[in-house]
Amino acid sequence: MLVTCPACRTENPPSMRFCRNCGTVLAASAPGILPTPYLGGAPPPAMSPPPAAPPGMMGPPMGGPMGGPPMGGPMGGPPMGGPMGGPPMGGPMGGPMGGPPMGGPMGGPPMGGPMGGPPMGGPMGGPPMGGPAPGMSSCPRCNAPVQPGFAFCQQCGFRVGAPAASVPTPPPAGPPVDVQGATLAAPSAEVARLRAQPPAQPAAWGQAVSVNRDGTDGERYPLAGDFVVFGRTGADISIEQDRFLARHHARLELAGDAIKVTPVDTLNGVFRKIDRPFELTHGTIVLIGREVLRFERLDPDERNPPALVRHGVAMFGSPPREPWGRLSQLLPSGGIRDVRHLADDEVVIGREEGDLVFADDAFLSRRHCTITWDGQRATITDLNSSNGTFVRLTAPLTIRAGEHVRMGDQLFRIELRR
């Protein structure tokens, strides 16, 4: 008697547990279970034992509950074993249609028929267990045979032919999305061109112009950023051939409409060219031509020392003069060669004329500069010399645009861009 599916009204054989068309549990084959369509995925819920086979297909039930009577063999064969704890189930199973025994489970001989006989029948009266019949397929879950045209397995309700899980193909790359999820526009050709260009340098606020020996302009160095470091190596502006430059010699930065110069090197220092009278303090170092001179003021006991008297006799000597300062000539070795005392109210320094003459210095002008004394202060003034007069900086100093600074053996004119 065929069983009608309560969901799709498809007629199914009485041994079927699930509808072959929609997978719904058949009420007639599984009493007490509501007809619910099964669409595949997880295994169906536990169900009551399968119904009895039609008459003539199989023998009596193979056993009751645990501890019940022995399980009868199929097709009228002898029992397959007793209840739990009984003798092993090694009894032979009756062959098909009363043939010779086919061998029992649990260590018995192979289950195939003797001497190449036919294989043992499959479950639920299906095809032989050696494989599905031609035109039939196997359930991927329980390996039960599935009739052609069946959409669901009749043993476990699995959807036959369900597509296997595959690795998802990544979607094609779309436009970029920012962190908030907003779609960003694709970069234009102009944006791509700008990205390919090197980053723009900060605008220069000035330049340092190198001055040659003959007074002409040489190389120009831009001044940009918060500050610019001059030096021999590893600086913003490096001049490796100047051995008088330190690795980092000086720093220049913009200060409003002026330039702030900060000495970094403590050996040779930074010199500023003076364009007006400059007051000399004790220890000031000046550069006149190639002469490096240190000015020092004298203490009162040095200005008018008492005459030496021995055994009541005064020492005879040059007429005493009261000096107010002195200039010491500094050597590259760090020593001092000549010391010149300054006694007059005005002292002229030059190559040919003056109170202090350096005839062998070709960088000195004939009358190069003067040092004056007013009784309280000493002042140095350049006399429009060709190469100028320089004073070494002892602290950061602000200079105006157009002034000159000397670093190592380099002379620069500092300019601002308006």
Phi, psi and omega per residue, in radians:
M1 nan 2.158 -3.120
L2 -1.254 2.598 3.129
V3 -1.862 2.234 -3.125
T4 -1.584 2.288 3.110
C5 -1.210 2.216 -3.132
P6 -1.257 -0.206 -3.095
A7 -1.669 -0.890 -3.069
C8 -1.955 0.003 3.082
R9 1.144 0.463 3.086
T10 -1.489 2.405 3.134
E11 -1.468 2.321 -3.100
N12 -2.219 2.638 3.076
P13 -1.031 2.712 -3.083
P14 -1.153 -0.349 -3.136
S15 -1.470 -0.098 -3.099
M16 -1.362 2.408 3.106
R17 -1.683 -0.402 -3.127
F18 -2.294 2.611 3.136
C19 -1.142 2.336 -3.115
R20 -1.283 -0.248 -3.094
N21 -1.740 -0.759 -3.065
C22 -2.122 -0.073 3.092
G23 1.377 0.182 3.140
T24 -1.258 2.451 3.085
V25 -1.144 2.248 -3.105
L26 -1.452 2.191 -3.065
A27 -1.149 -0.622 -3.089
A28 -1.205 -0.557 -3.110
S29 -1.577 -0.255 3.133
A30 -2.392 1.469 -3.096
P31 -1.073 2.464 3.074
G32 1.543 -0.023 3.141
I33 -1.920 2.271 -3.113
L34 -1.241 2.547 3.141
P35 -1.260 1.778 -3.122
T36 -2.162 2.244 -3.141
P37 -1.132 2.440 3.124
Y38 -1.980 2.130 -3.021
L39 -1.823 0.267 3.125
G40 1.596 3.121 -3.130
G41 1.789 -2.128 -3.136
A42 -1.189 2.693 3.137
P43 -1.082 2.624 3.130
P44 -1.176 2.816 3.138
P45 -1.137 2.767 -3.135
A46 -1.032 2.471 -3.089
M47 -2.249 2.919 -3.132
S48 -1.230 2.845 -3.115
P49 -0.947 2.666 -3.122
P50 -1.130 2.730 -3.137
P51 -1.237 2.901 -3.140
A52 -1.186 2.562 3.123
A53 -1.268 2.787 3.101
P54 -1.081 2.731 -3.112
P55 -1.054 2.437 3.076
G56 1.589 -0.244 -3.081
M57 -1.502 -0.715 -3.083
M58 -2.473 2.927 -3.126
G59 -1.383 -2.932 3.125
P60 -1.127 2.923 -3.130
P61 -0.929 2.587 -3.023
M62 -1.458 0.087 3.089
G63 2.690 2.610 3.089
G64 -1.593 -2.689 3.093
P65 -1.163 3.023 -3.080
M66 -1.033 2.324 -3.139
G67 1.523 -0.010 -3.130
G68 -1.375 -2.914 -3.117
P69 -1.200 2.902 -3.122
P70 -1.053 2.725 -3.112
M71 -1.509 2.144 -3.129
G72 -1.241 2.531 3.109
G73 -1.331 2.811 3.116
P74 -1.258 2.757 3.044
M75 0.981 0.554 3.052
G76 1.396 0.213 -3.137
G77 -1.297 3.055 -3.139
P78 -1.182 2.872 -3.129
P79 -1.059 2.620 -3.096
M80 -1.603 -0.035 -3.134
G81 2.621 2.780 -3.130
G82 -1.487 -2.958 3.110
P83 -1.214 -3.106 -3.118
M84 -0.961 2.299 -3.141
G85 1.557 -0.147 3.131
G86 -1.356 -3.013 -3.138
P87 -1.124 2.765 -3.105
P88 -1.078 2.755 -3.077
M89 -1.518 0.811 -3.095
G90 -1.502 0.000 -3.124
G91 -1.050 2.481 -3.094
P92 -1.237 2.585 3.095
M93 -1.616 2.462 3.121
G94 -1.163 2.409 3.131
G95 -1.236 3.002 3.129
P96 -1.154 2.467 3.074
M97 0.949 0.672 3.072
G98 1.357 0.248 -3.125
G99 -1.309 -3.010 -3.111
P100 -1.135 2.810 -3.112
P101 -1.086 2.561 -3.104
M102 -1.773 0.002 3.110
G103 1.609 2.299 -3.127
G104 -1.583 3.021 3.082
P105 -1.337 -2.960 3.037
M106 1.043 0.968 3.027
G107 1.576 -0.015 3.106
G108 -1.242 -3.119 3.123
P109 -1.155 2.959 -3.119
P110 -0.939 2.647 -3.054
M111 -1.420 -0.132 3.083
G112 -1.227 2.756 3.101
G113 -1.102 2.671 -3.120
P114 -1.191 2.603 3.025
M115 0.970 0.716 3.084
G116 1.361 0.340 3.117
G117 -1.124 3.101 -3.091
P118 -1.180 2.603 3.112
P119 -1.205 2.858 -3.121
M120 -1.214 2.529 -3.135
G121 -1.140 2.612 3.129
G122 -1.344 3.094 -3.123
P123 -1.177 2.667 3.046
M124 0.977 0.535 3.080
G125 1.277 0.313 -3.104
G126 -1.372 -2.901 -3.127
P127 -1.256 2.969 -3.128
P128 -1.012 2.680 -3.074
M129 -1.363 -0.060 3.126
G130 -1.214 -0.217 -3.140
G131 2.644 2.861 -3.122
P132 -1.219 2.632 3.103
A133 -1.190 2.803 3.106
P134 -0.982 2.363 -3.124
G135 1.537 -0.204 3.133
M136 -1.772 2.809 3.113
S137 -2.171 3.001 3.138
S138 -1.927 2.546 3.096
C139 -1.230 2.242 3.139
P140 -1.173 -0.230 -3.131
R141 -1.670 -0.931 -3.037
C142 -1.921 -0.016 3.090
N143 1.148 0.311 3.095
A144 -1.379 2.608 3.122
P145 -1.207 2.549 -3.121
V146 -2.179 2.237 -3.125
Q147 -1.203 2.605 3.085
P148 -1.037 2.434 3.135
G149 1.514 -0.135 3.111
F150 -1.402 2.293 3.127
A151 -1.514 -0.360 -3.102
F152 -2.322 2.611 3.080
C153 -1.198 2.384 -3.108
Q154 -1.412 -0.113 3.141
Q155 -1.767 -0.710 -3.103
C156 -2.133 -0.093 3.090
G157 1.397 0.209 -3.105
F158 -1.293 2.457 3.126
R159 -1.246 2.057 -3.079
V160 -1.337 2.353 3.117
G161 1.426 0.239 3.108
A162 -1.098 2.391 -3.092
P163 -1.112 2.326 3.105
A164 -1.221 2.652 3.141
A165 -1.139 2.279 3.135
S166 -2.126 2.799 3.126
V167 -1.196 2.160 -3.105
P168 -1.107 2.394 3.079
T169 -1.390 2.215 -3.128
P170 -1.079 2.441 -3.139
P171 -1.142 2.688 3.113
P172 -1.071 2.539 -3.123
A173 -1.096 2.233 3.111
G174 -1.826 -2.922 3.121
P175 -1.156 2.659 -3.132
P176 -1.096 2.577 -3.130
V177 -2.167 2.362 -3.126
D178 -1.423 -3.086 -3.040
V179 -1.193 -0.397 3.100
Q180 -1.515 -0.058 3.140
G181 1.633 0.017 -3.136
A182 -1.351 2.384 3.138
T183 -1.313 2.268 -3.140
L184 -1.704 2.561 3.118
A185 -1.251 2.524 3.113
A186 -1.105 2.486 -3.111
P187 -1.109 2.376 3.125
S188 -1.353 2.994 3.132
A189 -1.104 -0.606 3.135
E190 -1.178 -0.716 3.112
V191 -1.130 -0.741 3.107
A192 -1.077 -0.655 3.120
R193 -1.165 -0.721 3.133
L194 -1.165 -0.628 3.119
R195 -1.164 -0.572 -3.125
A196 -1.293 -0.381 -3.141
Q197 -1.312 2.652 3.061
P198 -1.145 2.667 -3.137
P199 -1.030 2.475 -3.117
A200 -1.193 2.419 3.111
Q201 -1.416 2.611 3.108
P202 -1.105 2.595 -3.121
A203 -1.127 2.425 -3.136
A204 -1.355 2.390 3.107
W205 -1.763 -0.072 3.107
G206 -3.035 -3.017 3.110
Q207 -2.647 2.637 3.068
A208 -1.902 2.071 -3.075
V209 -1.772 2.116 3.115
S210 -1.290 2.341 -3.137
V211 -1.837 2.168 -3.129
N212 -1.321 3.030 -3.125
R213 -1.091 -0.588 -3.128
D214 -1.491 0.085 3.111
G215 1.608 -0.075 3.133
T216 -1.433 2.829 3.141
D217 -1.386 2.438 3.086
G218 -1.913 -2.346 -3.089
E219 -1.240 2.577 3.141
R220 -1.940 2.327 -3.116
Y221 -2.055 2.113 3.135
P222 -1.217 2.546 3.080
L223 -1.975 2.029 -3.085
A224 -2.525 2.895 -3.140
G225 1.435 -3.000 -3.120
D226 -1.178 -0.650 3.093
F227 -2.755 2.856 -3.137
V228 -2.253 2.288 -3.130
V229 -1.812 2.236 3.016
F230 -1.689 2.535 3.096
G231 -3.103 -2.982 -3.124
R232 -1.627 -0.735 3.124
T233 -2.482 2.560 3.070
G234 1.237 0.283 3.137
A235 -1.867 2.976 3.081
D236 -1.089 -0.719 3.051
I237 -2.124 1.897 -3.061
S238 -1.950 2.352 3.068
I239 -2.198 1.634 -2.970
E240 -1.269 -0.427 -3.065
Q241 -1.381 -0.146 -3.122
D242 -1.614 1.863 -3.090
R243 -1.367 -0.115 3.102
F244 -1.568 -0.112 3.111
L245 -1.535 2.459 3.011
A246 -1.423 2.933 3.130
R247 -0.980 -0.867 2.969
H248 -2.117 1.932 -2.945
H249 -1.741 -0.807 -3.089
A250 -2.683 2.826 3.129
R251 -2.249 2.335 3.124
L252 -2.059 2.418 3.105
E253 -2.579 2.722 -3.115
L254 -1.376 2.334 3.113
A255 -2.318 1.426 -3.099
G256 1.211 -2.105 3.093
D257 -1.694 0.265 -3.112
A258 -2.281 -3.138 -3.135
I259 -2.172 2.271 3.109
K260 -1.687 2.181 -3.141
V261 -1.918 2.175 -3.127
T262 -2.073 2.022 3.081
P263 -1.196 2.409 3.064
V264 -1.942 -0.715 3.132
D265 -1.323 2.421 3.140
T266 -1.887 -0.022 -3.128
L267 -1.574 -1.061 -3.125
N268 -1.742 -0.427 3.031
G269 1.223 -3.004 -3.118
V270 -2.122 2.355 -3.140
F271 -1.993 2.453 3.099
R272 -1.935 2.344 3.095
K273 -1.369 2.218 -3.094
I274 -1.569 2.498 3.086
D275 -2.143 0.202 3.089
R276 -2.710 2.901 3.139
P277 -0.975 2.436 -3.069
F278 -2.235 2.283 -3.135
E279 -1.364 2.271 3.128
L280 -1.605 2.330 3.045
T281 -1.939 2.932 -3.100
H282 -1.077 2.172 3.131
G283 1.644 -0.002 3.135
T284 -1.130 2.392 3.110
I285 -1.883 2.257 -3.131
V286 -2.071 2.635 3.087
L287 -2.037 2.014 -3.119
I288 -2.175 1.913 -3.009
G289 1.116 -2.070 3.046
R290 -1.863 0.103 -3.071
E291 -1.577 2.209 3.076
V292 -1.846 1.975 -3.028
L293 -2.126 2.471 3.078
R294 -1.941 2.228 -3.140
F295 -1.629 2.423 3.095
E296 -2.434 2.386 3.034
R297 -1.499 2.563 -3.082
L298 -1.621 2.557 3.040
D299 -1.299 2.781 -3.126
P300 -0.996 -0.632 -3.122
D301 -1.271 -0.267 3.067
E302 -1.543 -0.422 -3.071
R303 -1.212 -0.753 -3.089
N304 -2.373 1.325 -3.112
P305 -1.250 2.540 3.118
P306 -1.202 2.675 3.133
A307 -1.237 2.518 3.134
L308 -1.378 2.253 3.142
V309 -2.150 2.204 3.089
R310 -2.179 2.199 -3.133
H311 0.930 0.598 3.130
G312 1.433 0.137 -3.136
V313 -1.975 2.214 3.117
A314 -1.397 2.474 3.140
M315 -1.313 2.396 3.119
F316 -1.545 2.400 3.138
G317 -2.870 -2.993 3.135
S318 -1.087 2.651 3.130
P319 -1.009 2.338 -3.114
P320 -1.174 2.402 3.030
R321 -2.197 2.544 -3.089
E322 -1.702 1.672 3.121
P323 -1.313 2.716 3.115
W324 -1.996 -0.218 3.115
G325 -2.859 3.131 3.097
R326 -2.627 2.722 3.065
L327 -2.061 2.222 3.122
S328 -1.907 2.288 -3.127
Q329 -1.499 2.057 -3.076
L330 -1.598 2.356 -3.103
L331 -1.779 2.753 3.085
P332 -1.051 -0.409 3.125
S333 -1.346 -0.119 -3.077
G334 1.633 -0.069 3.118
G335 -1.583 -3.060 -3.120
I336 -2.143 2.316 -3.137
R337 -1.744 -1.054 -3.062
D338 -2.096 2.559 3.056
V339 -2.169 2.129 -3.131
R340 -1.984 2.143 3.091
H341 -1.527 2.489 -3.114
L342 -1.885 2.056 -3.083
A343 -2.092 -0.546 -3.123
D344 -1.364 2.854 3.127
D345 -1.236 -0.394 3.093
E346 -2.416 2.282 3.139
V347 -2.145 2.138 3.131
V348 -1.726 2.373 3.118
I349 -2.071 2.289 3.134
G350 -2.844 -3.074 3.124
R351 -1.589 -0.538 -3.100
E352 -2.096 -0.651 -3.089
E353 -2.133 2.644 3.062
G354 2.306 3.125 3.105
D355 -1.397 -0.585 3.065
L356 -2.082 2.014 -3.066
V357 -2.028 2.298 3.049
F358 -2.073 1.488 -3.011
A359 -1.190 -0.409 -3.079
D360 -1.584 0.062 -3.112
D361 -1.749 1.816 -3.099
A362 -1.244 -0.248 -3.117
F363 -1.547 -0.060 3.068
L364 -1.541 2.511 3.006
S365 -1.407 2.936 -3.138
R366 -0.981 -0.906 2.961
R367 -2.090 1.895 -2.922
H368 -1.648 -0.906 -3.092
C369 -2.752 2.981 3.093
T370 -2.299 2.647 3.016
I371 -2.153 2.159 -3.085
T372 -2.006 2.717 -3.139
W373 -2.311 2.215 3.137
D374 -1.868 0.250 -3.112
G375 1.661 -0.312 3.141
Q376 -2.230 -0.641 -3.038
R377 -2.290 2.629 3.038
A378 -1.927 2.341 -3.078
T379 -2.279 2.372 3.083
I380 -1.891 2.427 -3.097
T381 -2.384 2.317 3.101
D382 -1.400 2.466 -3.120
L383 -1.801 0.865 3.130
N384 0.947 0.792 3.130
S385 -1.234 2.829 -3.128
S386 -1.207 -0.712 -3.047
N387 -1.813 -0.129 3.044
G388 1.474 2.991 3.116
T389 -2.123 2.361 -3.013
F390 -2.163 2.582 3.099
V391 -2.167 2.324 -3.120
R392 -1.323 2.367 3.117
L393 -1.330 2.440 3.072
T394 -1.925 -0.092 -3.126
A395 -2.784 2.914 3.068
P396 -0.976 2.433 -3.058
L397 -2.394 2.463 3.087
T398 -1.690 2.211 3.141
I399 -2.050 2.848 3.128
R400 -1.583 2.828 3.078
A401 -1.104 2.402 3.138
G402 1.694 -0.147 3.122
E403 -1.373 2.866 -3.097
H404 -1.961 2.488 3.033
V405 -2.283 2.588 3.127
R406 -2.046 2.210 3.118
M407 -2.252 2.077 -3.040
G408 1.120 -2.191 3.087
D409 -1.854 0.375 -3.089
Q410 -1.960 2.389 3.073
L411 -1.987 2.214 -3.096
F412 -2.166 2.498 2.947
R413 -1.824 2.157 -3.052
I414 -1.662 2.184 -3.131
E415 -2.146 2.664 3.075
L416 -1.950 2.593 3.066
R417 -1.731 2.130 -3.126
R418 -1.431 nan nan
